[in-house]
Amino acid sequence: MGLIREKLWAFPTALVVFGLFILYQMYRVAHTHSFTLALLIAIDLVVCYLIWREYGFRREDIDAGMGAANR
């Protein structure tokens, strides 16, 4: 819900959660050699990139003073 409401604290939190999930998925791939799971890891990495990019945009807005009311 924090990402939808554009709360700044939610972006790093989501990245940490996704990062831990990706580590778990990598552990599972090492044991199962599942191509499908490896594909899901790639998708999760793309989602992490998009979250990181959006976080940068929100930080720029706040630094510029346009997003001060949304904190």
KAVEN-V273450 format. One line per field, one symbol per residue. ss: DSSP state (H for helix, E for strand, - for the rest). burial: # if it has 24 or more other C-alpha atoms within 12 Angstrom, else .. Layout:
ss: ???
burial: ???
This chain:
ss: -------HHHHHHHHHHHHHHHHHHHHHHHHH--HHHHHHHHHHHHHHHHHHHHHHHHHHHHH----HHH-
burial: .....#.#..##.##..#...#..##..............#..#...#..##.##..##............
